[in-house]
């Protein structure tokens, strides 16, 4: 959202083997839950583009991500303008 769609995330993959047990850790890292996540105003002004995403509270973003309200869409598809 911050890059207004310019930077794409990579697909995360794991290499597994049948000789050892795999251990995965999920670590949450983000802004405070009340922070509004939106495209960077500086990037939008510099590139003279309209925002591609609406602003959304980080708490609401996480709740939407974990909900069943996505209708086979990604969270980013739901907040795209």
mmCIF file of the N, C-alpha and C atoms, coordinates in Angstrom:
data_MODEL
# 
_entry.id   MODEL 
# 
loop_
_atom_site.group_PDB 
_atom_site.id 
_atom_site.type_symbol 
_atom_site.label_atom_id 
_atom_site.label_alt_id 
_atom_site.label_comp_id 
_atom_site.label_asym_id 
_atom_site.label_entity_id 
_atom_site.label_seq_id 
_atom_site.pdbx_PDB_ins_code 
_atom_site.Cartn_x 
_atom_site.Cartn_y 
_atom_site.Cartn_z 
_atom_site.occupancy 
_atom_site.B_iso_or_equiv 
_atom_site.pdbx_formal_charge 
_atom_site.auth_seq_id 
_atom_site.auth_comp_id 
_atom_site.auth_asym_id 
_atom_site.auth_atom_id 
_atom_site.pdbx_PDB_model_num 
ATOM 1   N N  . UNK A 1 1  ? 0.836   -1.187  0.000   1.00 0.00 ? 1  UNK A N  1 
ATOM 2   C CA . UNK A 1 1  ? 0.000   0.000   0.000   1.00 0.00 ? 1  UNK A CA 1 
ATOM 3   C C  . UNK A 1 1  ? 0.878   1.246   0.000   1.00 0.00 ? 1  UNK A C  1 
ATOM 4   N N  . UNK A 1 2  ? 1.932   1.260   0.833   1.00 0.00 ? 2  UNK A N  1 
ATOM 5   C CA . UNK A 1 2  ? 2.777   2.451   0.963   1.00 0.00 ? 2  UNK A CA 1 
ATOM 6   C C  . UNK A 1 2  ? 3.399   2.871   -0.358  1.00 0.00 ? 2  UNK A C  1 
ATOM 7   N N  . UNK A 1 3  ? 3.797   1.893   -1.190  1.00 0.00 ? 3  UNK A N  1 
ATOM 8   C CA . UNK A 1 3  ? 4.468   2.231   -2.452  1.00 0.00 ? 3  UNK A CA 1 
ATOM 9   C C  . UNK A 1 3  ? 3.476   2.498   -3.574  1.00 0.00 ? 3  UNK A C  1 
ATOM 10  N N  . UNK A 1 4  ? 2.180   2.481   -3.279  1.00 0.00 ? 4  UNK A N  1 
ATOM 11  C CA . UNK A 1 4  ? 1.129   2.720   -4.269  1.00 0.00 ? 4  UNK A CA 1 
ATOM 12  C C  . UNK A 1 4  ? 1.193   1.690   -5.401  1.00 0.00 ? 4  UNK A C  1 
ATOM 13  N N  . UNK A 1 5  ? 1.592   0.470   -5.067  1.00 0.00 ? 5  UNK A N  1 
ATOM 14  C CA . UNK A 1 5  ? 1.632   -0.613  -6.040  1.00 0.00 ? 5  UNK A CA 1 
ATOM 15  C C  . UNK A 1 5  ? 2.910   -0.710  -6.847  1.00 0.00 ? 5  UNK A C  1 
ATOM 16  N N  . UNK A 1 6  ? 3.883   0.146   -6.589  1.00 0.00 ? 6  UNK A N  1 
ATOM 17  C CA . UNK A 1 6  ? 5.135   0.139   -7.364  1.00 0.00 ? 6  UNK A CA 1 
ATOM 18  C C  . UNK A 1 6  ? 6.035   -1.030  -6.996  1.00 0.00 ? 6  UNK A C  1 
ATOM 19  N N  . UNK A 1 7  ? 6.080   -1.392  -5.720  1.00 0.00 ? 7  UNK A N  1 
ATOM 20  C CA . UNK A 1 7  ? 6.955   -2.471  -5.271  1.00 0.00 ? 7  UNK A CA 1 
ATOM 21  C C  . UNK A 1 7  ? 6.114   -3.691  -4.941  1.00 0.00 ? 7  UNK A C  1 
ATOM 22  N N  . UNK A 1 8  ? 6.428   -4.799  -5.555  1.00 0.00 ? 8  UNK A N  1 
ATOM 23  C CA . UNK A 1 8  ? 5.687   -6.041  -5.348  1.00 0.00 ? 8  UNK A CA 1 
ATOM 24  C C  . UNK A 1 8  ? 6.418   -6.904  -4.331  1.00 0.00 ? 8  UNK A C  1 
ATOM 25  N N  . UNK A 1 9  ? 5.668   -7.636  -3.534  1.00 0.00 ? 9  UNK A N  1 
ATOM 26  C CA . UNK A 1 9  ? 6.304   -8.552  -2.585  1.00 0.00 ? 9  UNK A CA 1 
ATOM 27  C C  . UNK A 1 9  ? 6.672   -9.837  -3.317  1.00 0.00 ? 9  UNK A C  1 
ATOM 28  N N  . UNK A 1 10 ? 7.638   -10.529 -2.784  1.00 0.00 ? 10 UNK A N  1 
ATOM 29  C CA . UNK A 1 10 ? 8.084   -11.777 -3.393  1.00 0.00 ? 10 UNK A CA 1 
ATOM 30  C C  . UNK A 1 10 ? 7.251   -12.927 -2.853  1.00 0.00 ? 10 UNK A C  1 
ATOM 31  N N  . UNK A 1 11 ? 7.216   -14.004 -3.615  1.00 0.00 ? 11 UNK A N  1 
ATOM 32  C CA . UNK A 1 11 ? 6.552   -15.211 -3.155  1.00 0.00 ? 11 UNK A CA 1 
ATOM 33  C C  . UNK A 1 11 ? 7.523   -15.926 -2.223  1.00 0.00 ? 11 UNK A C  1 
ATOM 34  N N  . UNK A 1 12 ? 7.078   -16.219 -1.034  1.00 0.00 ? 12 UNK A N  1 
ATOM 35  C CA . UNK A 1 12 ? 7.940   -16.889 -0.059  1.00 0.00 ? 12 UNK A CA 1 
ATOM 36  C C  . UNK A 1 12 ? 7.820   -18.396 -0.240  1.00 0.00 ? 12 UNK A C  1 
ATOM 37  N N  . UNK A 1 13 ? 8.967   -19.041 -0.320  1.00 0.00 ? 13 UNK A N  1 
ATOM 38  C CA . UNK A 1 13 ? 8.978   -20.491 -0.489  1.00 0.00 ? 13 UNK A CA 1 
ATOM 39  C C  . UNK A 1 13 ? 9.918   -21.110 0.535   1.00 0.00 ? 13 UNK A C  1 
ATOM 40  N N  . UNK A 1 14 ? 9.681   -22.348 0.830   1.00 0.00 ? 14 UNK A N  1 
ATOM 41  C CA . UNK A 1 14 ? 10.533  -23.060 1.780   1.00 0.00 ? 14 UNK A CA 1 
ATOM 42  C C  . UNK A 1 14 ? 11.156  -24.268 1.092   1.00 0.00 ? 14 UNK A C  1 
ATOM 43  N N  . UNK A 1 15 ? 12.387  -24.539 1.435   1.00 0.00 ? 15 UNK A N  1 
ATOM 44  C CA . UNK A 1 15 ? 13.051  -25.747 0.962   1.00 0.00 ? 15 UNK A CA 1 
ATOM 45  C C  . UNK A 1 15 ? 12.916  -26.775 2.077   1.00 0.00 ? 15 UNK A C  1 
ATOM 46  N N  . UNK A 1 16 ? 12.328  -27.892 1.752   1.00 0.00 ? 16 UNK A N  1 
ATOM 47  C CA . UNK A 1 16 ? 12.115  -28.921 2.766   1.00 0.00 ? 16 UNK A CA 1 
ATOM 48  C C  . UNK A 1 16 ? 12.953  -30.148 2.441   1.00 0.00 ? 16 UNK A C  1 
ATOM 49  N N  . UNK A 1 17 ? 13.245  -30.915 3.456   1.00 0.00 ? 17 UNK A N  1 
ATOM 50  C CA . UNK A 1 17 ? 13.881  -32.207 3.213   1.00 0.00 ? 17 UNK A CA 1 
ATOM 51  C C  . UNK A 1 17 ? 13.258  -33.222 4.155   1.00 0.00 ? 17 UNK A C  1 
ATOM 52  N N  . UNK A 1 18 ? 13.388  -34.480 3.805   1.00 0.00 ? 18 UNK A N  1 
ATOM 53  C CA . UNK A 1 18 ? 12.715  -35.521 4.584   1.00 0.00 ? 18 UNK A CA 1 
ATOM 54  C C  . UNK A 1 18 ? 13.579  -36.055 5.725   1.00 0.00 ? 18 UNK A C  1 
ATOM 55  N N  . UNK A 1 19 ? 14.724  -35.436 5.981   1.00 0.00 ? 19 UNK A N  1 
ATOM 56  C CA . UNK A 1 19 ? 15.622  -35.907 7.034   1.00 0.00 ? 19 UNK A CA 1 
ATOM 57  C C  . UNK A 1 19 ? 15.481  -35.117 8.331   1.00 0.00 ? 19 UNK A C  1 
ATOM 58  N N  . UNK A 1 20 ? 14.941  -33.935 8.246   1.00 0.00 ? 20 UNK A N  1 
ATOM 59  C CA . UNK A 1 20 ? 14.817  -33.095 9.435   1.00 0.00 ? 20 UNK A CA 1 
ATOM 60  C C  . UNK A 1 20 ? 13.410  -32.515 9.516   1.00 0.00 ? 20 UNK A C  1 
ATOM 61  N N  . UNK A 1 21 ? 12.964  -32.270 10.735  1.00 0.00 ? 21 UNK A N  1 
ATOM 62  C CA . UNK A 1 21 ? 11.683  -31.618 10.955  1.00 0.00 ? 21 UNK A CA 1 
ATOM 63  C C  . UNK A 1 21 ? 11.843  -30.124 10.694  1.00 0.00 ? 21 UNK A C  1 
ATOM 64  N N  . UNK A 1 22 ? 10.884  -29.567 10.002  1.00 0.00 ? 22 UNK A N  1 
ATOM 65  C CA . UNK A 1 22 ? 10.930  -28.136 9.707   1.00 0.00 ? 22 UNK A CA 1 
ATOM 66  C C  . UNK A 1 22 ? 10.206  -27.375 10.810  1.00 0.00 ? 22 UNK A C  1 
ATOM 67  N N  . UNK A 1 23 ? 10.802  -26.291 11.250  1.00 0.00 ? 23 UNK A N  1 
ATOM 68  C CA . UNK A 1 23 ? 10.190  -25.426 12.253  1.00 0.00 ? 23 UNK A CA 1 
ATOM 69  C C  . UNK A 1 23 ? 9.977   -24.058 11.618  1.00 0.00 ? 23 UNK A C  1 
ATOM 70  N N  . UNK A 1 24 ? 8.767   -23.535 11.710  1.00 0.00 ? 24 UNK A N  1 
ATOM 71  C CA . UNK A 1 24 ? 8.461   -22.208 11.176  1.00 0.00 ? 24 UNK A CA 1 
ATOM 72  C C  . UNK A 1 24 ? 8.017   -21.300 12.313  1.00 0.00 ? 24 UNK A C  1 
ATOM 73  N N  . UNK A 1 25 ? 8.461   -20.075 12.267  1.00 0.00 ? 25 UNK A N  1 
ATOM 74  C CA . UNK A 1 25 ? 8.048   -19.075 13.243  1.00 0.00 ? 25 UNK A CA 1 
ATOM 75  C C  . UNK A 1 25 ? 7.394   -17.919 12.513  1.00 0.00 ? 25 UNK A C  1 
ATOM 76  N N  . UNK A 1 26 ? 6.252   -17.505 12.988  1.00 0.00 ? 26 UNK A N  1 
ATOM 77  C CA . UNK A 1 26 ? 5.592   -16.323 12.432  1.00 0.00 ? 26 UNK A CA 1 
ATOM 78  C C  . UNK A 1 26 ? 5.781   -15.184 13.420  1.00 0.00 ? 26 UNK A C  1 
ATOM 79  N N  . UNK A 1 27 ? 6.340   -14.095 12.948  1.00 0.00 ? 27 UNK A N  1 
ATOM 80  C CA . UNK A 1 27 ? 6.587   -12.947 13.812  1.00 0.00 ? 27 UNK A CA 1 
ATOM 81  C C  . UNK A 1 27 ? 5.867   -11.741 13.217  1.00 0.00 ? 27 UNK A C  1 
ATOM 82  N N  . UNK A 1 28 ? 4.950   -11.191 13.985  1.00 0.00 ? 28 UNK A N  1 
ATOM 83  C CA . UNK A 1 28 ? 4.203   -10.026 13.515  1.00 0.00 ? 28 UNK A CA 1 
ATOM 84  C C  . UNK A 1 28 ? 5.032   -8.766  13.732  1.00 0.00 ? 28 UNK A C  1 
ATOM 85  N N  . UNK A 1 29 ? 5.060   -7.935  12.725  1.00 0.00 ? 29 UNK A N  1 
ATOM 86  C CA . UNK A 1 29 ? 5.792   -6.676  12.807  1.00 0.00 ? 29 UNK A CA 1 
ATOM 87  C C  . UNK A 1 29 ? 5.017   -5.648  11.999  1.00 0.00 ? 29 UNK A C  1 
ATOM 88  N N  . UNK A 1 30 ? 4.649   -4.574  12.609  1.00 0.00 ? 30 UNK A N  1 
ATOM 89  C CA . UNK A 1 30 ? 3.894   -3.562  11.892  1.00 0.00 ? 30 UNK A CA 1 
ATOM 90  C C  . UNK A 1 30 ? 3.715   -2.326  12.746  1.00 0.00 ? 30 UNK A C  1 
ATOM 91  N N  . UNK A 1 31 ? 2.996   -1.361  12.221  1.00 0.00 ? 31 UNK A N  1 
ATOM 92  C CA . UNK A 1 31 ? 2.755   -0.127  12.978  1.00 0.00 ? 31 UNK A CA 1 
ATOM 93  C C  . UNK A 1 31 ? 1.742   -0.366  14.089  1.00 0.00 ? 31 UNK A C  1 
ATOM 94  N N  . UNK A 1 32 ? 1.484   0.664   14.875  1.00 0.00 ? 32 UNK A N  1 
ATOM 95  C CA . UNK A 1 32 ? 0.453   0.539   15.913  1.00 0.00 ? 32 UNK A CA 1 
ATOM 96  C C  . UNK A 1 32 ? -0.888  0.274   15.233  1.00 0.00 ? 32 UNK A C  1 
ATOM 97  N N  . UNK A 1 33 ? -1.780  -0.354  15.954  1.00 0.00 ? 33 UNK A N  1 
ATOM 98  C CA . UNK A 1 33 ? -3.056  -0.763  15.370  1.00 0.00 ? 33 UNK A CA 1 
ATOM 99  C C  . UNK A 1 33 ? -3.912  0.411   14.918  1.00 0.00 ? 33 UNK A C  1 
ATOM 100 N N  . UNK A 1 34 ? -3.717  1.596   15.488  1.00 0.00 ? 34 UNK A N  1 
ATOM 101 C CA . UNK A 1 34 ? -4.508  2.765   15.103  1.00 0.00 ? 34 UNK A CA 1 
ATOM 102 C C  . UNK A 1 34 ? -3.905  3.544   13.936  1.00 0.00 ? 34 UNK A C  1 
ATOM 103 N N  . UNK A 1 35 ? -2.746  3.139   13.449  1.00 0.00 ? 35 UNK A N  1 
ATOM 104 C CA . UNK A 1 35 ? -2.094  3.832   12.332  1.00 0.00 ? 35 UNK A CA 1 
ATOM 105 C C  . UNK A 1 35 ? -2.876  3.604   11.044  1.00 0.00 ? 35 UNK A C  1 
ATOM 106 N N  . UNK A 1 36 ? -3.101  4.661   10.284  1.00 0.00 ? 36 UNK A N  1 
ATOM 107 C CA . UNK A 1 36 ? -3.741  4.534   8.975   1.00 0.00 ? 36 UNK A CA 1 
ATOM 108 C C  . UNK A 1 36 ? -2.647  4.251   7.952   1.00 0.00 ? 36 UNK A C  1 
ATOM 109 N N  . UNK A 1 37 ? -2.773  3.112   7.283   1.00 0.00 ? 37 UNK A N  1 
ATOM 110 C CA . UNK A 1 37 ? -1.820  2.718   6.252   1.00 0.00 ? 37 UNK A CA 1 
ATOM 111 C C  . UNK A 1 37 ? -2.400  3.185   4.920   1.00 0.00 ? 37 UNK A C  1 
ATOM 112 N N  . UNK A 1 38 ? -1.620  3.971   4.193   1.00 0.00 ? 38 UNK A N  1 
ATOM 113 C CA . UNK A 1 38 ? -2.081  4.533   2.922   1.00 0.00 ? 38 UNK A CA 1 
ATOM 114 C C  . UNK A 1 38 ? -0.874  4.781   2.033   1.00 0.00 ? 38 UNK A C  1 
ATOM 115 N N  . UNK A 1 39 ? -1.100  4.995   0.732   1.00 0.00 ? 39 UNK A N  1 
ATOM 116 C CA . UNK A 1 39 ? 0.026   5.301   -0.150  1.00 0.00 ? 39 UNK A CA 1 
ATOM 117 C C  . UNK A 1 39 ? 0.785   6.529   0.347   1.00 0.00 ? 39 UNK A C  1 
ATOM 118 N N  . UNK A 1 40 ? 2.091   6.486   0.206   1.00 0.00 ? 40 UNK A N  1 
ATOM 119 C CA . UNK A 1 40 ? 2.949   7.585   0.641   1.00 0.00 ? 40 UNK A CA 1 
ATOM 120 C C  . UNK A 1 40 ? 2.610   8.853   -0.134  1.00 0.00 ? 40 UNK A C  1 
ATOM 121 N N  . UNK A 1 41 ? 2.245   9.900   0.581   1.00 0.00 ? 41 UNK A N  1 
ATOM 122 C CA . UNK A 1 41 ? 1.912   11.174  -0.076  1.00 0.00 ? 41 UNK A CA 1 
ATOM 123 C C  . UNK A 1 41 ? 3.104   11.699  -0.867  1.00 0.00 ? 41 UNK A C  1 
ATOM 124 N N  . UNK A 1 42 ? 4.304   11.508  -0.338  1.00 0.00 ? 42 UNK A N  1 
ATOM 125 C CA . UNK A 1 42 ? 5.518   11.969  -1.018  1.00 0.00 ? 42 UNK A CA 1 
ATOM 126 C C  . UNK A 1 42 ? 5.696   11.260  -2.361  1.00 0.00 ? 42 UNK A C  1 
ATOM 127 N N  . UNK A 1 43 ? 5.481   9.953   -2.408  1.00 0.00 ? 43 UNK A N  1 
ATOM 128 C CA . UNK A 1 43 ? 5.611   9.219   -3.672  1.00 0.00 ? 43 UNK A CA 1 
ATOM 129 C C  . UNK A 1 43 ? 4.541   9.634   -4.673  1.00 0.00 ? 43 UNK A C  1 
ATOM 130 N N  . UNK A 1 44 ? 3.322   9.809   -4.192  1.00 0.00 ? 44 UNK A N  1 
ATOM 131 C CA . UNK A 1 44 ? 2.221   10.194  -5.082  1.00 0.00 ? 44 UNK A CA 1 
ATOM 132 C C  . UNK A 1 44 ? 2.476   11.568  -5.687  1.00 0.00 ? 44 UNK A C  1 
ATOM 133 N N  . UNK A 1 45 ? 2.917   12.516  -4.868  1.00 0.00 ? 45 UNK A N  1 
ATOM 134 C CA . UNK A 1 45 ? 3.200   13.866  -5.374  1.00 0.00 ? 45 UNK A CA 1 
ATOM 135 C C  . UNK A 1 45 ? 4.365   13.851  -6.355  1.00 0.00 ? 45 UNK A C  1 
ATOM 136 N N  . UNK A 1 46 ? 5.406   13.095  -6.042  1.00 0.00 ? 46 UNK A N  1 
ATOM 137 C CA . UNK A 1 46 ? 6.587   13.045  -6.901  1.00 0.00 ? 46 UNK A CA 1 
ATOM 138 C C  . UNK A 1 46 ? 6.259   12.411  -8.257  1.00 0.00 ? 46 UNK A C  1 
ATOM 139 N N  . UNK A 1 47 ? 5.387   11.422  -8.270  1.00 0.00 ? 47 UNK A N  1 
ATOM 140 C CA . UNK A 1 47 ? 5.059   10.716  -9.505  1.00 0.00 ? 47 UNK A CA 1 
ATOM 141 C C  . UNK A 1 47 ? 3.787   11.233  -10.162 1.00 0.00 ? 47 UNK A C  1 
ATOM 142 N N  . UNK A 1 48 ? 3.156   12.228  -9.566  1.00 0.00 ? 48 UNK A N  1 
ATOM 143 C CA . UNK A 1 48 ? 1.920   12.815  -10.101 1.00 0.00 ? 48 UNK A CA 1 
ATOM 144 C C  . UNK A 1 48 ? 0.891   11.744  -10.450 1.00 0.00 ? 48 UNK A C  1 
ATOM 145 N N  . UNK A 1 49 ? 0.680   10.834  -9.527  1.00 0.00 ? 49 UNK A N  1 
ATOM 146 C CA . UNK A 1 49 ? -0.294  9.763   -9.737  1.00 0.00 ? 49 UNK A CA 1 
ATOM 147 C C  . UNK A 1 49 ? -1.366  9.819   -8.663  1.00 0.00 ? 49 UNK A C  1 
ATOM 148 N N  . UNK A 1 50 ? -2.518  9.296   -9.002  1.00 0.00 ? 50 UNK A N  1 
ATOM 149 C CA . UNK A 1 50 ? -3.589  9.179   -8.012  1.00 0.00 ? 50 UNK A CA 1 
ATOM 150 C C  . UNK A 1 50 ? -3.298  7.980   -7.111  1.00 0.00 ? 50 UNK A C  1 
ATOM 151 N N  . UNK A 1 51 ? -3.753  8.013   -5.879  1.00 0.00 ? 51 UNK A N  1 
ATOM 152 C CA . UNK A 1 51 ? -3.563  6.851   -5.004  1.00 0.00 ? 51 UNK A CA 1 
ATOM 153 C C  . UNK A 1 51 ? -4.244  5.614   -5.589  1.00 0.00 ? 51 UNK A C  1 
ATOM 154 N N  . UNK A 1 52 ? -3.572  4.482   -5.515  1.00 0.00 ? 52 UNK A N  1 
ATOM 155 C CA . UNK A 1 52 ? -4.137  3.228   -6.012  1.00 0.00 ? 52 UNK A CA 1 
ATOM 156 C C  . UNK A 1 52 ? -4.914  2.493   -4.922  1.00 0.00 ? 52 UNK A C  1 
ATOM 157 N N  . UNK A 1 53 ? -4.719  2.903   -3.661  1.00 0.00 ? 53 UNK A N  1 
ATOM 158 C CA . UNK A 1 53 ? -5.359  2.238   -2.530  1.00 0.00 ? 53 UNK A CA 1 
ATOM 159 C C  . UNK A 1 53 ? -5.971  3.271   -1.596  1.00 0.00 ? 53 UNK A C  1 
ATOM 160 N N  . UNK A 1 54 ? -7.050  2.872   -0.929  1.00 0.00 ? 54 UNK A N  1 
ATOM 161 C CA . UNK A 1 54 ? -7.633  3.734   0.093   1.00 0.00 ? 54 UNK A CA 1 
ATOM 162 C C  . UNK A 1 54 ? -6.836  3.552   1.382   1.00 0.00 ? 54 UNK A C  1 
ATOM 163 N N  . UNK A 1 55 ? -6.871  4.536   2.249   1.00 0.00 ? 55 UNK A N  1 
ATOM 164 C CA . UNK A 1 55 ? -6.246  4.394   3.559   1.00 0.00 ? 55 UNK A CA 1 
ATOM 165 C C  . UNK A 1 55 ? -7.096  3.480   4.425   1.00 0.00 ? 55 UNK A C  1 
ATOM 166 N N  . UNK A 1 56 ? -6.440  2.692   5.259   1.00 0.00 ? 56 UNK A N  1 
ATOM 167 C CA . UNK A 1 56 ? -7.154  1.772   6.139   1.00 0.00 ? 56 UNK A CA 1 
ATOM 168 C C  . UNK A 1 56 ? -6.366  1.650   7.442   1.00 0.00 ? 56 UNK A C  1 
ATOM 169 N N  . UNK A 1 57 ? -7.076  1.627   8.567   1.00 0.00 ? 57 UNK A N  1 
ATOM 170 C CA . UNK A 1 57 ? -6.392  1.424   9.845   1.00 0.00 ? 57 UNK A CA 1 
ATOM 171 C C  . UNK A 1 57 ? -5.732  0.046   9.819   1.00 0.00 ? 57 UNK A C  1 
ATOM 172 N N  . UNK A 1 58 ? -4.531  -0.018  10.365  1.00 0.00 ? 58 UNK A N  1 
ATOM 173 C CA . UNK A 1 58 ? -3.796  -1.282  10.375  1.00 0.00 ? 58 UNK A CA 1 
ATOM 174 C C  . UNK A 1 58 ? -4.607  -2.379  11.065  1.00 0.00 ? 58 UNK A C  1 
ATOM 175 N N  . UNK A 1 59 ? -5.328  -2.017  12.119  1.00 0.00 ? 59 UNK A N  1 
ATOM 176 C CA . UNK A 1 59 ? -6.181  -2.979  12.826  1.00 0.00 ? 59 UNK A CA 1 
ATOM 177 C C  . UNK A 1 59 ? -7.239  -3.545  11.878  1.00 0.00 ? 59 UNK A C  1 
ATOM 178 N N  . UNK A 1 60 ? -7.895  -2.674  11.099  1.00 0.00 ? 60 UNK A N  1 
ATOM 179 C CA . UNK A 1 60 ? -8.919  -3.118  10.154  1.00 0.00 ? 60 UNK A CA 1 
ATOM 180 C C  . UNK A 1 60 ? -8.316  -3.962  9.037   1.00 0.00 ? 60 UNK A C  1 
ATOM 181 N N  . UNK A 1 61 ? -7.103  -3.592  8.603   1.00 0.00 ? 61 UNK A N  1 
ATOM 182 C CA . UNK A 1 61 ? -6.400  -4.360  7.579   1.00 0.00 ? 61 UNK A CA 1 
ATOM 183 C C  . UNK A 1 61 ? -6.157  -5.790  8.072   1.00 0.00 ? 61 UNK A C  1 
ATOM 184 N N  . UNK A 1 62 ? -5.656  -5.918  9.302   1.00 0.00 ? 62 UNK A N  1 
ATOM 185 C CA . UNK A 1 62 ? -5.391  -7.245  9.860   1.00 0.00 ? 62 UNK A CA 1 
ATOM 186 C C  . UNK A 1 62 ? -6.679  -8.045  10.032  1.00 0.00 ? 62 UNK A C  1 
ATOM 187 N N  . UNK A 1 63 ? -7.738  -7.390  10.490  1.00 0.00 ? 63 UNK A N  1 
ATOM 188 C CA . UNK A 1 63 ? -9.016  -8.086  10.661  1.00 0.00 ? 63 UNK A CA 1 
ATOM 189 C C  . UNK A 1 63 ? -9.561  -8.557  9.317   1.00 0.00 ? 63 UNK A C  1 
ATOM 190 N N  . UNK A 1 64 ? -9.452  -7.737  8.294   1.00 0.00 ? 64 UNK A N  1 
ATOM 191 C CA . UNK A 1 64 ? -9.910  -8.130  6.964   1.00 0.00 ? 64 UNK A CA 1 
ATOM 192 C C  . UNK A 1 64 ? -9.067  -9.286  6.433   1.00 0.00 ? 64 UNK A C  1 
ATOM 193 N N  . UNK A 1 65 ? -7.769  -9.223  6.677   1.00 0.00 ? 65 UNK A N  1 
ATOM 194 C CA . UNK A 1 65 ? -6.860  -10.276 6.222   1.00 0.00 ? 65 UNK A CA 1 
ATOM 195 C C  . UNK A 1 65 ? -7.226  -11.628 6.847   1.00 0.00 ? 65 UNK A C  1 
ATOM 196 N N  . UNK A 1 66 ? -7.669  -11.609 8.091   1.00 0.00 ? 66 UNK A N  1 
ATOM 197 C CA . UNK A 1 66 ? -7.988  -12.847 8.801   1.00 0.00 ? 66 UNK A CA 1 
ATOM 198 C C  . UNK A 1 66 ? -9.456  -13.267 8.658   1.00 0.00 ? 66 UNK A C  1 
ATOM 199 N N  . UNK A 1 67 ? -10.249 -12.452 8.009   1.00 0.00 ? 67 UNK A N  1 
ATOM 200 C CA . UNK A 1 67 ? -11.688 -12.737 7.916   1.00 0.00 ? 67 UNK A CA 1 
ATOM 201 C C  . UNK A 1 67 ? -11.992 -13.644 6.731   1.00 0.00 ? 67 UNK A C  1 
ATOM 202 N N  . UNK A 1 68 ? -13.234 -14.038 6.658   1.00 0.00 ? 68 UNK A N  1 
ATOM 203 C CA . UNK A 1 68 ? -13.695 -14.815 5.503   1.00 0.00 ? 68 UNK A CA 1 
ATOM 204 C C  . UNK A 1 68 ? -14.484 -13.923 4.550   1.00 0.00 ? 68 UNK A C  1 
ATOM 205 N N  . UNK A 1 69 ? -14.287 -12.614 4.629   1.00 0.00 ? 69 UNK A N  1 
ATOM 206 C CA . UNK A 1 69 ? -15.033 -11.663 3.803   1.00 0.00 ? 69 UNK A CA 1 
ATOM 207 C C  . UNK A 1 69 ? -14.290 -11.291 2.521   1.00 0.00 ? 69 UNK A C  1 
ATOM 208 N N  . UNK A 1 70 ? -13.261 -12.029 2.171   1.00 0.00 ? 70 UNK A N  1 
ATOM 209 C CA . UNK A 1 70 ? -12.442 -11.643 1.025   1.00 0.00 ? 70 UNK A CA 1 
ATOM 210 C C  . UNK A 1 70 ? -13.022 -12.096 -0.312  1.00 0.00 ? 70 UNK A C  1 
ATOM 211 N N  . UNK A 1 71 ? -13.950 -13.042 -0.316  1.00 0.00 ? 71 UNK A N  1 
ATOM 212 C CA . UNK A 1 71 ? -14.582 -13.509 -1.554  1.00 0.00 ? 71 UNK A CA 1 
ATOM 213 C C  . UNK A 1 71 ? -13.550 -13.852 -2.623  1.00 0.00 ? 71 UNK A C  1 
ATOM 214 N N  . UNK A 1 72 ? -12.554 -14.654 -2.243  1.00 0.00 ? 72 UNK A N  1 
ATOM 215 C CA . UNK A 1 72 ? -11.477 -15.084 -3.154  1.00 0.00 ? 72 UNK A CA 1 
ATOM 216 C C  . UNK A 1 72 ? -10.650 -13.934 -3.702  1.00 0.00 ? 72 UNK A C  1 
ATOM 217 N N  . UNK A 1 73 ? -10.602 -12.818 -2.995  1.00 0.00 ? 73 UNK A N  1 
ATOM 218 C CA . UNK A 1 73 ? -9.759  -11.688 -3.377  1.00 0.00 ? 73 UNK A CA 1 
ATOM 219 C C  . UNK A 1 73 ? -8.693  -11.504 -2.309  1.00 0.00 ? 73 UNK A C  1 
ATOM 220 N N  . UNK A 1 74 ? -7.602  -10.855 -2.684  1.00 0.00 ? 74 UNK A N  1 
ATOM 221 C CA . UNK A 1 74 ? -6.588  -10.532 -1.684  1.00 0.00 ? 74 UNK A CA 1 
ATOM 222 C C  . UNK A 1 74 ? -7.041  -9.288  -0.919  1.00 0.00 ? 74 UNK A C  1 
ATOM 223 N N  . UNK A 1 75 ? -6.400  -9.043  0.197   1.00 0.00 ? 75 UNK A N  1 
ATOM 224 C CA . UNK A 1 75 ? -6.712  -7.839  0.971   1.00 0.00 ? 75 UNK A CA 1 
ATOM 225 C C  . UNK A 1 75 ? -6.444  -6.604  0.121   1.00 0.00 ? 75 UNK A C  1 
ATOM 226 N N  . UNK A 1 76 ? -5.354  -6.615  -0.639  1.00 0.00 ? 76 UNK A N  1 
ATOM 227 C CA . UNK A 1 76 ? -5.036  -5.450  -1.475  1.00 0.00 ? 76 UNK A CA 1 
ATOM 228 C C  . UNK A 1 76 ? -6.120  -5.200  -2.515  1.00 0.00 ? 76 UNK A C  1 
ATOM 229 N N  . UNK A 1 77 ? -6.705  -6.265  -3.060  1.00 0.00 ? 77 UNK A N  1 
ATOM 230 C CA . UNK A 1 77 ? -7.812  -6.080  -4.006  1.00 0.00 ? 77 UNK A CA 1 
ATOM 231 C C  . UNK A 1 77 ? -8.999  -5.394  -3.333  1.00 0.00 ? 77 UNK A C  1 
ATOM 232 N N  . UNK A 1 78 ? -9.203  -5.670  -2.059  1.00 0.00 ? 78 UNK A N  1 
ATOM 233 C CA . UNK A 1 78 ? -10.329 -5.078  -1.336  1.00 0.00 ? 78 UNK A CA 1 
ATOM 234 C C  . UNK A 1 78 ? -10.121 -3.604  -1.017  1.00 0.00 ? 78 UNK A C  1 
ATOM 235 N N  . UNK A 1 79 ? -8.863  -3.146  -0.932  1.00 0.00 ? 79 UNK A N  1 
ATOM 236 C CA . UNK A 1 79 ? -8.610  -1.741  -0.602  1.00 0.00 ? 79 UNK A CA 1 
ATOM 237 C C  . UNK A 1 79 ? -8.129  -0.939  -1.811  1.00 0.00 ? 79 UNK A C  1 
ATOM 238 N N  . UNK A 1 80 ? -8.127  -1.579  -2.977  1.00 0.00 ? 80 UNK A N  1 
ATOM 239 C CA . UNK A 1 80 ? -7.736  -0.875  -4.208  1.00 0.00 ? 80 UNK A CA 1 
ATOM 240 C C  . UNK A 1 80 ? -8.830  0.111   -4.608  1.00 0.00 ? 80 UNK A C  1 
ATOM 241 N N  . UNK A 1 81 ? -8.431  1.291   -5.074  1.00 0.00 ? 81 UNK A N  1 
ATOM 242 C CA . UNK A 1 81 ? -9.392  2.327   -5.476  1.00 0.00 ? 81 UNK A CA 1 
ATOM 243 C C  . UNK A 1 81 ? -10.089 1.901   -6.747  1.00 0.00 ? 81 UNK A C  1 
# 
